[in-house]
């Protein structure tokens, strides 16, 4: 009788754990990580109390953040939440685990804080344009596979930066457009986050993101998009970036530091005007001034400017900074007048990849690494774009791809290495940029 009692209790325990596991819709995804803090995002359903736990793998000491879901506005009876841990130990491996209504779930992951050092080697992955279609429609399109996310896990890196179009709001013929309502936007975002391969990738290490038109609003949407505040609210609920805009200036722009590298993530949609409009802008005056202030204050070896649209490309016939010539010129002038060193642009959207290098008089060359698409359809570069003399030789890549950027070497002799991989993690090309070149 005792044997059957034990079997019964074990069965109930396993059933409870499995039941709670099913209440995890997506995550837990790591967001912004520093030497002493960590943000964690997750999406749950039918849970009253969520315990998010970090356990030091060596000392076995734990920190717990408790969330009561009645304090969160539900989305279709589901709860997106971001928690932040403080006073963590630098350069420490933690186990990340969850409890739903005091019942542990089996899914666990690893989290590591940064070293408390001015200089250290690190790397990150990057990419844009992750369109998702149902398996029924894929055979009739030129879409790629989300298998790419499994292959991305095979390339070691410390974090990921998404360059926009991370999900696609679709215009529909026989139903309401995804971008026509908060309900439609949320439905698309939930569907995206529930994709198994993408979620597994997003759980693996910290994720940072900007948006572009397809995950902001309608096709080529700009600051006139009527639901941009709704879109911003959803974005802030599904990413765990360091911050979002300024108290007096809305938007998704933010910045963070990884050792001797500065990352400046820009919002290319919220304040964007029509192309070539009088006083046209991609960033808006307040964000542009914020960008200039960040660059001027930074002593970083490399300053990565993350943008949804290509910056340099003088031959693009698509959306790019050429459509805002006065503002583009203002950025060039600022960089030169203020002797801003170490700037590298990382951009998306083009549905092909390349590395462009623009020589400038009296100063160092500017690089623009465009990485696109992850899963979306491919665009064939036009003959004009093929003839682009700003492009680094043999980097034009009309294949699905993702990028890896590494910063290595001792202080004073740091090297930024840019690599491009295809959708099966085959290295296609690489290019080194020594810090001396950007002085």
DOMAR-194723 format. One record per atom (N, C-alpha, C): x, y, z. Coordinates in steps of 0.001 Angstrom, whole numbers, padded with zeros to 6 digits, always signed. Last residue first. Layout:
// DOMAR-194723
XYZ;...
This chain:
// DOMAR-194723
+040655+055979-036179;+041185+057117-035411;+041376+058336-036302;+040065+053518-037193;+038948+054435-036928;+039386+055605-036059;+042334+052008-037319;+041751+052457-038586;+040665+053501-038394;+042860+051262-034729;+043697+052310-035307;+043100+052857-036603;+041200+049099-034285;+040787+050403-033731;+041603+051537-034337;+040706+047157-037258;+041508+047528-036084;+041091+048906-035577;+038462+045138-038477;+038609+046592-038397;+039415+046910-037141;+038202+042372-040686;+038735+042945-039452;+038845+044458-039563;+035709+040292-041951;+036498+041511-042182;+036914+042077-040827;+034523+037401-043720;+034861+038121-042484;+035740+039304-042821;+031968+035261-045151;+033096+036185-045233;+033343+036829-043874;+030575+032881-044497;+030625+033371-045877;+031771+034351-046091;+030325+029998-042583;+030955+031307-042667;+031110+031707-044129;+027237+028479-042054;+028481+028422-042813;+029044+029836-042937;+024751+028278-040827;+025919+028644-040020;+027244+028406-040730;+022712+028103-042555;+023137+026835-041955;+024454+027024-041202;+022317+030598-043597;+021281+030083-042698;+021552+028669-042206;+025694+032013-043399;+024439+031707-044086;+023482+031028-043108;+027354+034762-041767;+027065+033342-041891;+025781+033142-042685;+029945+037118-041534;+028600+036824-042030;+028469+035323-042254;+031705+039099-039155;+031555+037844-039887;+030115+037706-040366;+034028+041459-038130;+032661+041264-038626;+032630+040003-039473;+035905+042419-035414;+035819+041451-036507;+034356+041232-036866;+037795+044935-034134;+036398+044544-034371;+036375+043636-035595;+040434+044986-031870;+040028+044693-033245;+038556+044299-033254;+042670+047033-029932;+041433+046265-030078;+041094+046095-031558;+044898+048134-028720;+045050+047364-029956;+043839+046474-030180;+044140+049393-026433;+044980+050130-027358;+045191+049429-028682;+043970+046399-024596;+043656+047831-024659;+044655+048549-025556;+044082+043396-026667;+044430+044204-025499;+044045+045672-025690;+041245+041642-028218;+042574+042214-028149;+042818+043058-026916;+037988+042068-029789;+039040+041308-029124;+040333+042110-029060;+034735+041747-030574;+035714+042760-030190;+036752+042070-029319;+032665+040596-033247;+033521+040322-032092;+034446+041493-031841;+029621+039826-034633;+030584+040908-034441;+031347+040616-033153;+027910+038024-037046;+028578+037964-035749;+029619+039075-035715;+024727+037738-038741;+026068+038258-038548;+026599+037981-037161;+022944+035644-041045;+023044+036356-039776;+024503+036761-039585;+020812+035100-043946;+022065+035196-043222;+021880+035745-041823;+019961+034279-047267;+019539+034443-045876;+020756+034287-044990;+021747+036122-049813;+021318+034868-049195;+020786+035174-047805;+023350+037991-051371;+021896+037845-051526;+021413+036478-051048;+025874+039870-050416;+025409+038514-050133;+023888+038433-050232;+028854+041514-050889;+027444+041526-051294;+026915+040102-051230;+031566+041242-050439;+030676+041138-049276;+029197+041200-049643;+033553+041647-052395;+033081+040282-052111;+032231+040157-050847;+034873+044685-051125;+034879+043654-052162;+034426+042299-051617;+032683+046942-049619;+033902+046154-049474;+033809+044957-050412;+031119+049576-051423;+031033+048233-050842;+032409+047574-050757;+031221+051895-052766;+031463+051970-051323;+031509+050583-050679;+030430+051501-055328;+031876+051526-055086;+032224+051664-053609;+027909+049614-056587;+028238+050478-055456;+029737+050413-055134;+026817+048025-058484;+027962+048850-058890;+028448+049773-057771;+024609+046967-057306;+025735+046075-057578;+026999+046862-057907;+022912+049161-057385;+023471+048739-056106;+024661+047803-056292;+022335+049204-060121;+022961+050356-059487;+023630+049959-058174;+021045+046799-060432;+022327+046985-061108;+023082+048176-060517;+019749+045822-057166;+019631+046410-058497;+021022+046545-059130;+019680+042714-055438;+020232+044064-055572;+020098+044561-057006;+016713+041037-054831;+017890+041075-055687;+018405+042502-055757;+015675+040088-051653;+015584+041115-052690;+016862+041064-053522;+014085+037242-050229;+015300+037920-050671;+014974+038985-051709;+011885+036946-047352;+012221+036777-048767;+013453+037601-049116;+013096+036080-043985;+012199+036697-044957;+012679+036469-046389;+014877+035237-042100;+013970+034236-042684;+013134+034786-043834;+016931+037307-042048;+017024+036053-041309;+016170+034971-041964;+018321+039069-044933;+017280+038773-043955;+017586+037472-043193;+020813+041161-043329;+019412+040912-043661;+019350+039954-044853;+022873+043600-042295;+022667+042165-042075;+021177+041849-042231;+025420+045835-043054;+023989+045548-043212;+023779+044042-043180;+027677+047888-041686;+027433+046454-041853;+025931+046231-041889;+029518+050494-042602;+028105+050176-042396;+027916+048699-042721;+032201+052674-041644;+031718+051355-042048;+030228+051238-041744;+034084+055483-042680;+032905+054975-041972;+032527+053613-042542;+037599+056274-042298;+036443+055812-043074;+035303+055344-042173;+038832+059333-040640;+038818+057889-040885;+037582+057474-041701;+039693+062445-042339;+039319+061635-041173;+039217+060176-041588;+040107+063902-044649;+040637+064435-043388;+040253+063634-042154;+037323+062598-046378;+038495+063477-046375;+038826+063891-044953;+036454+059164-046159;+036135+060564-045909;+037415+061388-045888;+035124+056219-047603;+036303+057029-047321;+035876+058489-047162;+032996+053865-046437;+033028+055163-047099;+034255+055953-046664;+032082+050660-046913;+033149+051465-046330;+033250+052762-047115;+029770+048063-046182;+030160+049241-046954;+031172+050073-046173;+028914+044800-046541;+029697+045700-045702;+030146+046857-046575;+025683+043168-046777;+026961+043632-047290;+027675+044463-046232;+022775+041209-047577;+023800+041679-046650;+024990+042240-047401;+019290+041759-048205;+020582+041215-048608;+021594+041797-047635;+017209+043086-047098;+016957+041738-047637;+018136+041228-048465;+017465+045526-045744;+017688+045502-047193;+017359+044173-047870;+017156+045623-042857;+016056+045955-043761;+016258+045610-045232;+019871+047097-040915;+019096+045983-041453;+018227+046397-042621;+023185+047906-039561;+021852+048210-040075;+021169+046975-040653;+025588+049526-037791;+025064+048179-038025;+023584+048342-038355;+028408+051653-038117;+026960+051469-038234;+026648+049991-038449;+030927+052735-035967;+030553+051691-036934;+029030+051584-036934;+033364+055019-034828;+031950+054772-035165;+031814+053687-036221;+035869+055946-033831;+035425+054578-033574;+033999+054238-033952;+035556+059411-032742;+036305+058259-033239;+035519+056960-033042;+034730+062626-033551;+034184+061417-032935;+034859+060195-033565;+035284+065384-033955;+036360+064394-033927;+035926+063111-033206;+033390+067227-034392;+033643+066887-032989;+034674+065772-032829;+033271+067413-037141;+033528+068636-036368;+033916+068332-034926;+032622+064733-037868;+033902+065330-038242;+034238+066536-037368;+030100+064293-036734;+031185+063342-036495;+032545+063967-036774;+028670+066490-037804;+028876+066363-036358;+030059+065441-036067;+028644+065900-040536;+029313+067111-040048;+029611+067017-038553;+027108+063529-040563;+028488+063547-041058;+029255+064737-040473;+024691+064611-039577;+025401+063571-038828;+026865+063506-039254;+024026+066377-041619;+024225+066902-040263;+024993+065891-039408;+023600+064630-043724;+024742+065546-043783;+025061+066104-042400;+021223+063505-042798;+022402+062658-043005;+023661+063513-043028;+019547+065713-042874;+019869+065118-041580;+021105+064219-041687;+019496+066147-045658;+019956+067208-044756;+020362+066636-043406;+018482+063709-046777;+019847+064177-047060;+020350+065238-046092;+016776+061313-046471;+016793+062445-045536;+018172+063102-045623;+017173+059276-048170;+015874+059942-048271;+015761+061148-047332;+019528+058132-047409;+019571+059043-048557;+018264+059819-048714;+018969+056254-045482;+019194+057625-045028;+019345+058617-046175;+016268+054323-046951;+017614+054475-046409;+017802+055934-046025;+014219+052287-048907;+014298+053118-047718;+015738+053144-047202;+015794+051952-052184;+014809+051609-051160;+014928+052581-049987;+017862+052317-053792;+016600+052836-054317;+015455+052536-053343;+021230+053087-052959;+019974+052419-052628;+018779+053119-053272;+023711+054179-053249;+023069+053645-054456;+021706+053024-054186;+025030+054815-050973;+024714+055922-051882;+023913+055487-053101;+024836+053607-047791;+024516+053212-049169;+024130+054385-050091;+024968+054384-044992;+025913+054846-046009;+025362+054729-047421;+022626+053313-043607;+023095+054684-043457;+023929+055131-044654;+019612+051402-043817;+021009+051601-044195;+021395+053074-044075;+017490+051198-040915;+017703+051507-042328;+019183+051725-042607;+017671+050692-038158;+016881+049810-039003;+017112+050003-040484;+020767+050760-036351;+019718+051478-037084;+018983+050526-038017;+023188+051423-034016;+022274+050375-034477;+021037+051042-035073;+026472+052163-033833;+025177+052808-034019;+024257+051809-034710;+029054+051553-031675;+028165+050904-032635;+026823+051632-032665;+032110+052570-031190;+030772+053100-030938;+029856+052547-032030;+035017+051426-029612;+034089+051285-030738;+032721+051793-030303;+036061+052633-027282;+036926+052319-028422;+036108+052204-029693;+034350+055309-025612;+034432+053922-026046;+035372+053763-027236;+033735+057621-024366;+035154+057374-024581;+035397+055952-025083;+030983+059780-024998;+031527+058426-024931;+033028+058394-025184;+029948+062294-025399;+030322+061930-024036;+031095+060618-023971;+029339+062296-028103;+030299+063269-027598;+030816+062884-026215;+027364+060330-028312;+028631+060174-029018;+029710+061091-028433;+025307+061467-026739;+025879+060156-026404;+027255+059981-027045;+024774+063810-028193;+025241+063893-026815;+025914+062592-026382;+023827+062766-030608;+025036+063582-030597;+025631+063667-029191;+021491+061477-029648;+022552+060720-030307;+023863+061488-030252;+020060+063736-028760;+020448+062687-027802;+021589+061839-028367;+019628+064995-031181;+020447+065665-030173;+020929+064679-029116;+017946+063051-032309;+019211+063381-032960;+020145+064063-031965;+015746+063181-030619;+016546+061951-030653;+017916+062217-031280;+014885+065782-031213;+015253+065425-029839;+016122+064175-029813;+014328+065741-034013;+015357+066612-033461;+015812+066175-032074;+014055+062624-035758;+013463+063693-034976;+014549+064469-034240;+015007+060626-037467;+015113+060444-036016;+014319+061463-035206;+014572+061378-040074;+014378+059980-039717;+014279+059820-038206;+013042+064224-041600;+013853+063625-040539;+013561+062143-040405;+012764+067178-043648;+012544+065756-043398;+013520+065193-042377;+012478+069781-044446;+012844+069533-043048;+012617+068074-042664;+010350+068541-046914;+011046+069721-046407;+011255+069548-044906;+010946+065069-047685;+010071+066170-047282;+010916+067361-046828;+012272+062765-048388;+012593+063993-049124;+011643+065160-048812;+009726+060632-047081;+011033+060811-047723;+011125+062134-048478;+007895+061824-044214;+007919+061299-045583;+009300+061522-046190;+009573+061255-041037;+008655+061965-041929;+008646+061272-043291;+009816+059626-037885;+010158+059670-039304;+009105+060423-040111;+009477+059113-035258;+009500+060522-035657;+009781+060703-037145;+009403+056303-035143;+008438+057072-034365;+008356+058527-034810;+011541+055099-036717;+010138+055114-037161;+009264+056140-036449;+014053+054487-035756;+013969+055099-037095;+012535+055227-037600;+015732+054726-032925;+014341+054546-033338;+014156+055265-034674;+018877+053105-032172;+018057+054226-032620;+016650+053792-033035;+021254+052393-029794;+020141+051812-030548;+019143+052916-030884;+024520+052247-029355;+023475+053274-029417;+022394+052769-030357;+026989+050974-027365;+025930+050599-028300;+024823+051645-028216;+030466+051039-026920;+029192+051724-026694;+028210+051287-027771;+033034+049170-025423;+032185+049395-026601;+030867+050028-026179;+034577+048232-023370;+035007+049471-024028;+034238+049715-025325;+031881+046730-021770;+033314+046993-021636;+033698+048287-022356;+029168+047688-023197;+029797+046395-022937;+031305+046644-022947;+026477+049854-022539;+027927+049688-022657;+028293+048234-022382;+023652+051272-024275;+024268+050484-023212;+025743+050309-023525;+020644+053099-025040;+022069+052828-025197;+022543+051948-024049;+017741+053784-027116;+018397+053495-025844;+019878+053295-026096;+014519+054318-028561;+015963+054510-028573;+016541+054352-027172;+011820+054138-028793;+012502+052931-028323;+014011+053132-028232;+009747+056888-027552;+010480+056138-028550;+011157+054926-027942;+009242+060293-026389;+008865+058893-026555;+009753+058212-027596;+010673+062490-024281;+010694+062108-025692;+010403+060627-025839;+010883+062959-021606;+010153+063962-022383;+010077+063613-023866;+012298+060697-020721;+011045+061085-020051;+010203+062048-020871;+013275+058938-023744;+013565+059837-022632;+012254+060219-021955;+013487+055497-024880;+013350+056920-025068;+013806+057720-023859;+013724+053049-022674;+012928+053359-023863;+012740+054869-023965;+016341+050773-021571;+015382+051856-021372;+014657+052098-022688;+017547+048233-022016;+017925+049054-020858;+016906+050134-020534;+014935+045811-022937;+016042+046713-023229;+016402+047542-022000;+013239+043541-023181;+013797+043947-021886;+015066+044763-022122;+010093+043376-024935;+011548+043412-024918;+012021+043925-023567;+007378+043531-024590;+007911+042265-025105;+009435+042241-025205;+006511+045994-023743;+006028+044827-023001;+006677+043526-023443;+007461+047785-025532;+008016+047862-024183;+007594+046670-023328;+005770+047076-027680;+007220+046856-027760;+007839+046829-026365;+003315+048037-026753;+003513+046594-026959;+004997+046271-026979;+003822+050804-026741;+003442+050130-025501;+003669+048615-025605;+004293+051236-029466;+005357+051475-028497;+005070+050751-027183;+001758+050704-030513;+002893+049881-030918;+004044+050025-029930;+000351+052816-029359;-000017+051428-029040;+001137+050493-029358;+001602+054919-030653;+001698+054824-029196;+001332+053426-028710;+000890+054431-033318;+002299+054318-032927;+002474+054250-031408;-001430+054354-034800;-001353+053531-033593;+000083+053409-033084;-001114+055974-037102;-002054+056374-036045;-001945+055589-034742;+001875+057150-038444;+001119+055920-038164;+000209+056145-036956;+003535+059246-038828;+002108+059526-038968;+001253+058288-038680;+006147+058393-038750;+005585+058993-037545;+004118+059347-037625;+005649+055559-040955;+006459+056614-040370;+005744+057195-039150;+005829+052385-042656;+005176+053319-041732;+006156+054345-041186;+006320+050475-044594;+006985+051776-044707;+006376+052830-043774;+003324+048880-043734;+004476+048873-044633;+005008+050293-044831;+002395+049673-040290;+002126+049271-041665;+003406+049351-042497;+004487+049098-037524;+003142+049384-038032;+002957+048849-039432;+006684+047817-036338;+006213+049098-035813;+004776+049353-036242;+007463+045686-037712;+007096+045424-036321;+006789+046721-035575;+007886+046892-040210;+006957+045761-040114;+006606+045370-038680;+009786+049055-039912;+008384+049307-040255;+007452+048138-039940;+011658+048117-036972;+011575+048789-038263;+010106+048788-038662;+013243+048331-033682;+012191+047936-034623;+012423+048595-035977;+015862+046691-031791;+015187+047882-032300;+014051+047404-033192;+016965+044780-028931;+016225+044928-030191;+015863+046378-030483;+018720+042088-027307;+018442+043516-027443;+017761+043714-028792;+019061+039352-025140;+018503+039845-026395;+018250+041351-026292;+021299+036925-023668;+020589+038209-023673;+020210+038686-025075;+020621+033424-024540;+021457+034500-024009;+020748+035834-024203;+018512+031509-024887;+019910+031084-024743;+020819+032161-024156;+015984+032297-025465;+016251+031904-024079;+017748+031730-023828;+016008+032639-028167;+015907+033837-027343;+016148+033548-025863;+016067+029992-029089;+017198+030883-029340;+017172+032067-028385;+013566+029137-028267;+014765+028461-027757;+016004+029325-027953;+011983+030857-029845;+011971+030982-028391;+013201+030319-027776;+012528+029897-032419;+012872+031268-032068;+012937+031426-030555;+011517+027287-032208;+012943+027505-032505;+013378+028916-032129;+008745+027739-031535;+009651+026963-030686;+011111+027282-030940;+006868+030613-031320;+007609+029760-032248;+008731+029057-031486;+005821+032420-029587;+005520+031011-029320;+006223+030059-030288;+006435+034875-030654;+007177+034432-029477;+006927+032963-029136;+004525+034987-032753;+005960+034990-033026;+006737+034419-031851;+002104+035061-031370;+002373+033954-032297;+003863+033844-032590;+002415+037497-030063;+002308+036263-029284;+002633+035059-030156;+002430+039250-032266;+003601+039148-031397;+003583+037869-030560;-000160+038861-033352;+001039+038559-034144;+002255+038369-033243;-001736+039715-031198;-001901+038369-031725;-000671+037948-032513;-000953+042373-030956;-000624+041427-029897;-000728+039991-030402;-002030+043415-033342;-000590+043480-033069;-000186+042446-032025;-004784+042950-032979;-004082+042317-034090;-002577+042303-033874;-005267+044536-030693;-005553+043099-030674;-004783+042367-031771;-004713+047074-031589;-003844+046485-030569;-004037+044975-030514;-005110+047298-035184;-005607+047328-033812;-004579+046741-032864;-003897+047130-037632;-005080+047997-037522;-005598+048124-036093;-001892+045388-038179;-001498+046676-037616;-002678+047623-037410;-003148+043210-039402;-002537+043035-038083;-002280+044371-037398;-006305+044011-040913;-004846+044042-040936;-004289+043898-039515;-009091+041829-040850;-008481+043068-040391;-006961+042964-040438;-009500+039921-043912;-009589+040101-042468;-008922+041421-042101;-008900+039506-046518;-010236+039121-046063;-010392+039214-044547;-006292+040578-046831;-007333+040854-047820;-008724+040605-047265;-003992+042232-044629;-004810+041079-045001;-005943+041486-045934;-000693+042935-043861;-001916+043500-044441;-002726+042341-045008;+000976+041986-040846;+000589+041686-042224;-000678+042444-042619;+003851+042568-039041;+002420+042857-039093;+001989+042788-040562;+006389+040424-038292;+005795+041145-039423;+004288+041320-039226;+009278+040788-036231;+008003+040147-036492;+007338+040981-037581;+011479+042224-036668;+011647+040999-035888;+010375+040166-035880;+012151+044550-037948;+011318+043575-038653;+011483+042207-038003;+015456+044949-036370;+014150+045388-036860;+013468+044366-037744;+017780+043771-035489;+017886+045028-036240;+016563+045490-036840;+018770+042458-032394;+017806+042381-033498;+017717+043752-034157;+021607+041183-031043;+020948+042462-031327;+020075+042281-032563;+022569+038952-028446;+021986+039143-029775;+021415+040547-029877;+025578+037781-026749;+024223+038334-026791;+023812+038518-028242;+027858+036201-027023;+027454+036617-025681;+026058+037225-025636;+028386+033159-028929;+028259+034610-028794;+027750+034925-027396;+029090+030507-031215;+029197+031078-029861;+029128+032606-029874;+026858+029008-033214;+027918+030017-033316;+028019+030731-031959;+024663+027464-032803;+025937+026760-032981;+027130+027717-033068;+022499+029089-032850;+022963+028630-031546;+024296+027892-031627;+022008+029286-035538;+022622+030429-034865;+023165+030039-033493;+020646+026936-036042;+022026+027063-036501;+022738+028238-035839;+018179+027566-034940;+018927+026442-034393;+020397+026534-034793;+017458+029654-036596;+017687+029950-035187;+018400+028802-034481;+017032+028485-039081;+018191+029351-038911;+018492+029612-037442;+014602+027300-039125;+015736+026462-038738;+016978+027309-038490;+012680+028836-040201;+013143+029249-038880;+014173+028282-038320;+013451+029317-043685;+013003+028482-042574;+013487+029048-041251;+012247+031757-046077;+013222+030866-045492;+012629+030124-044306;+009977+032170-048850;+010367+032350-047468;+011422+031347-047045;+008698+032569-051219;+010157+032483-051247;+010716+032655-049835;+005731+030452-051233;+006445+031718-051121;+007939+031476-051269;+004457+028106-051011;+004025+028957-052117;+004726+030328-052090;+005333+026815-048744;+005697+026228-050037;+005362+027126-051229;+004164+028511-046669;+005583+028576-047004;+005934+027954-048364;+001505+028079-045977;+001813+029075-046991;+003265+029030-047471;+001580+026106-044026;+000718+025899-045194;+001125+026838-046328;+003083+027036-041976;+003690+025999-042809;+002858+025748-044069;+002745+030625-041799;+002335+029277-041438;+002941+028276-042419;+005589+032812-041495;+004369+032379-042164;+004011+030976-041704;+007476+035515-040423;+006957+034207-040058;+005650+033940-040819;+010530+037263-040954;+009117+037076-041294;+008689+035653-040966;+012773+038850-039830;+012408+037479-039459;+010917+037271-039691;+014775+041121-040206;+013795+040579-041159;+013513+039099-040909;+018222+040827-039128;+016943+041521-039265;+016033+040727-040188;+020993+040425-036773;+020225+040104-037972;+018910+040854-037978;+023760+039196-034790;+022832+040238-035221;+022120+039805-036497;+025685+038296-031871;+025056+037992-033149;+024104+039124-033517;+028785+039310-030334;+027327+039260-030390;+026878+038872-031792;+031495+039037-027953;+030930+038965-029302;+029417+038949-029222;+034516+040104-026227;+033110+039691-026273;+032666+039622-027727;+037191+040746-023952;+036736+040250-025246;+035275+039844-025161;+037456+043802-022106;+037334+042342-022145;+036851+041946-023528;+038145+046566-020086;+038346+045932-021379;+038225+044423-021229;+037393+047189-017522;+037284+048225-018546;+037367+047634-019933;+035341+044984-015580;+036610+045304-016228;+036382+046359-017296;+033765+042886-014166;+033919+044280-013764;+035285+044736-014277;+032023+040868-016565;+033184+041124-015718;+033187+042600-015313;+028438+040344-016465;+029677+040813-017080;+030809+040873-016057;+026728+037250-015591;+026950+038685-015491;+028292+039053-016135;+024819+034790-017182;+026148+035183-016709;+026270+036707-016696;+022536+032157-016926;+022710+033605-017051;+024071+033958-016476;+020773+029343-018240;+021963+029929-017627;+022023+031428-017895;+017648+027739-017320;+018628+028259-018268;+019772+028909-017504;+014978+025329-017164;+015986+026160-016532;+016972+026632-017594;+011888+023805-016823;+012732+024584-017721;+013670+025504-016946;+010208+022742-014883;+011439+022034-015232;+012402+022893-016040;+008988+024786-012230;+008863+024221-013563;+010230+023686-013979;+007737+024528-008878;+008857+024707-009815;+008510+024142-011187;+005072+026230-007512;+005445+024923-008082;+006568+025146-009088;+004164+028701-006699;+005035+027948-005789;+005390+026546-006272;+002983+029724-009018;+002154+029403-007853;+002867+028410-006943;+005771+028717-010654;+004434+029243-010893;+003531+028768-009776;+009145+029506-010710;+008079+028814-009989;+006766+029506-010320;+012176+029137-012613;+010862+029735-012372;+010024+028854-011462;+015694+030035-012979;+014574+029084-012850;+013299+029827-012478;+018960+030237-013963;+017686+030947-013993;+016555+029933-013973;+022038+030140-012399;+020972+029323-012978;+019671+030108-012848;+024952+032099-013181;+023727+031867-012427;+022837+030875-013168;+028290+032909-012928;+027317+032051-013603;+026142+031786-012674;+029787+036119-012899;+029258+034981-012146;+028225+034232-012976;+030847+038734-013166;+031511+037569-013747;+031087+036271-013054;+029615+040222-010076;+030192+040284-011425;+030804+038949-011842;+026564+039442-008417;+028017+039366-008399;+028564+039422-009827;+023846+041845-008080;+024411+040545-008442;+025931+040612-008375;+022195+044039-007514;+023203+043603-006538;+023682+042175-006805;+019037+043096-009042;+020100+044037-008715;+021056+043406-007707;+016870+042079-011636;+017673+041707-010479;+018777+042749-010287;+013670+042745-012855;+015080+043150-012829;+015731+042729-011520;+011216+041484-015169;+011710+041687-013806;+013180+042071-013889;+008427+041833-017175;+009875+041991-017121;+010263+042257-015679;+005722+040023-018677;+006340+040682-017526;+007853+040756-017690;+002489+039353-019938;+003892+039648-020229;+004504+040384-019044;+000044+037025-019525;+000724+038081-018801;+002182+038238-019250;-003299+036428-020775;-001899+036063-020649;-001121+037277-020157;-005825+037096-021542;-005677+036297-020329;-004259+035754-020161;-005217+038847-023655;-005899+037581-023924;-005700+036591-022777;-003128+040214-021499;-003346+040225-022938;-003940+038868-023302;-003512+042058-018399;-003430+040831-019201;-003676+041089-020687;-001501+044144-016590;-002620+044166-017516;-002526+042946-018433;-000590+043134-013331;-000219+043252-014736;-001476+043263-015598;-001275+042480-010823;-000731+043834-010991;-000372+044119-012448;-001938+039894-010810;-003074+040824-010733;-002609+042281-010807;+000421+038487-010698;-000099+038828-012024;-001315+039745-011967;+003085+039294-008791;+001672+038934-008686;+000984+039399-009969;+006366+038182-008659;+005411+038983-009418;+004005+038440-009196;+009459+038303-007047;+008097+037762-007020;+007157+038725-007748;+012716+037301-007450;+011785+038397-007692;+010397+037796-007817;+015411+036106-005522;+014091+035851-006094;+013328+037157-006275;+018616+034660-005403;+017821+035889-005345;+016505+035614-006063;+020671+032329-003592;+019646+032677-004576;+019064+034057-004325;+023730+030467-003401;+022824+031473-002866;+021879+031943-003973;+025630+028761-004395;+024264+028229-004253;+023312+029225-003579;+028183+029406-005105;+027807+029576-003697;+026435+028997-003371;+028028+028548-007875;+029118+028174-006970;+028668+028237-005515;+025757+029504-009138;+026104+028096-009320;+027218+027620-008389;+023281+031386-007717;+024723+031356-007974;+025164+029897-008030;+020163+031611-009124;+020960+030887-008137;+022421+030859-008566;+017284+033471-009459;+018672+033354-009908;+019478+032712-008789;+013869+033168-010241;+014946+032860-009296;+016291+032791-010007;+010671+034373-010040;+011823+034291-010947;+013069+034216-010061;+007500+033333-009403;+008797+033521-008764;+009885+033340-009818;+004265+034491-009777;+005446+034014-010496;+006684+034342-009678;+000925+033798-009096;+002194+034292-008561;+003346+033652-009319;-001105+032914-010865;-001361+033993-009914;-000080+034639-009419;-001636+032038-014236;-000755+031977-013078;-001071+033159-012170;-002637+031908-016898;-003303+031210-015802;-002407+030998-014587;+000475+032294-018651;-000987+032274-018631;-001467+031514-017398;+003317+034420-019479;+002651+033296-018829;+001133+033371-019027;+006432+035342-020550;+005026+035461-020898;+004317+034233-020346;+009324+037266-019470;+008594+036035-019766;+007122+036337-019983;+012611+038621-019065;+011244+038751-019580;+010627+037373-019745;+014959+040105-016953;+014418+038843-017468;+012970+039066-017863;+017991+041874-016435;+016565+041908-016723;+016138+040572-017335;+020451+042348-013967;+019949+041513-015064;+018447+041683-015198;+023535+043681-012581;+022080+043670-012785;+021700+042766-013947;+026298+043757-012481;+025577+043590-011208;+024058+043542-011356;+027314+043992-015021;+028099+043234-014050;+027299+042922-012790;+024297+043579-016977;+025515+044302-016624;+026319+043420-015664;+021928+042978-019515;+022752+042397-018461;+023967+043295-018235;+018693+043146-020834;+019920+043890-020547;+020634+043289-019338;+017266+039982-020949;+017399+041261-021618;+018725+041895-021260;+016451+036595-021412;+017292+037594-020771;+017321+038861-021621;+013341+035002-021237;+014338+035630-022093;+015128+036658-021296;+011885+031967-020288;+012340+033287-019843;+013498+033796-020700;+009719+032468-023188;+010760+032852-022260;+011153+031678-021375;+006152+031904-023319;+007437+032183-023957;+008424+032664-022906;+004207+030640-021703;+003940+030880-023118;+005241+031096-023883;+003839+028448-019260;+004879+029326-019771;+004679+029476-021271;+002053+026532-018710;+001608+027904-018491;+002660+028927-018902;+003305+024139-018951;+002444+024548-020059;+001922+025977-019904;+004451+023935-016420;+005318+024178-017566;+004503+024687-018748;+002238+023225-014902;+002784+024560-014752;+003699+024927-015920;+001940+020594-015788;+000851+021538-015988;+001361+022967-015891;+004316+019471-014907;+004056+019531-016346;+002978+020555-016652;+003938+019702-012154;+005072+020358-012784;+004838+020525-014277;+001657+018103-011838;+001614+019517-011470;+002726+020290-012154;+002624+015632-012692;+001510+016237-013408;+001445+017727-013129;+004571+015150-010764;+004962+015288-012161;+003881+015979-012971;+002930+015002-008458;+003998+015988-008550;+004389+016232-009992;+001305+012801-009063;+000685+014109-008866;+001714+015215-009032;+003278+010792-009149;+002473+011079-010330;+001838+012447-010243;+004182+010790-006536;+005120+011108-007614;+004370+011508-008876;+001847+009962-005243;+002398+011294-004959;+003360+011735-006052;+001604+007362-006367;+000537+008342-006558;+001075+009759-006347;+003911+006122-005419;+003715+006255-006858;+002672+007327-007156;+003341+006188-002686;+004497+006917-003201;+004358+007170-004690;+001111+004491-002643;+000976+005863-002156;+002122+006729-002701;+002181+002081-003492;+001202+002751-004361;+000993+004208-003951;+003820+001562-001256;+004408+001702-002586;+003464+002469-003516;+001964+001228+000790;+002875+002351+000868;+003493+002633-000501;+000834-001209+000000;+000000+000000+000000;+000868+001258+000000;
